[in-house]
Amino acid sequence: MRFVLWGTYCDNALERRTPYREEHLAGLQRLKDDGVLITLGPTEGSTHVFGIYEADSRETVEGLVHGDVYWRQGIWTAVEVHPWIQAF
């Protein structure tokens, strides 16, 4: 199943993420290599994050998101995961 992630960043996210960025990107690359992460990135201005995951359940995706250093360190301040039906 595919899932979409929608979330928000903290204030001053570009500055606050710096110490965690390498860990964050390495984790995303592992998920991409495993075929779990389709795409993920910020909106212009880095106020929101959007992603698409391929997984067995919403709980799996939520676990991955909550394990990300950006969540653990408060760079992402809120996230929602929704099942997604790709029409095209």
Buried (B, 14 or more C-beta within 10 A) or exposed (E): EBBBBBBBBBEEBEEBBEEBEEBBEEBBEEBEEEEBBBEBEBEEEBEBBEBBBBBEEBEBBBEBBEEBBBBEBEBBBEBEBEEBEEEE
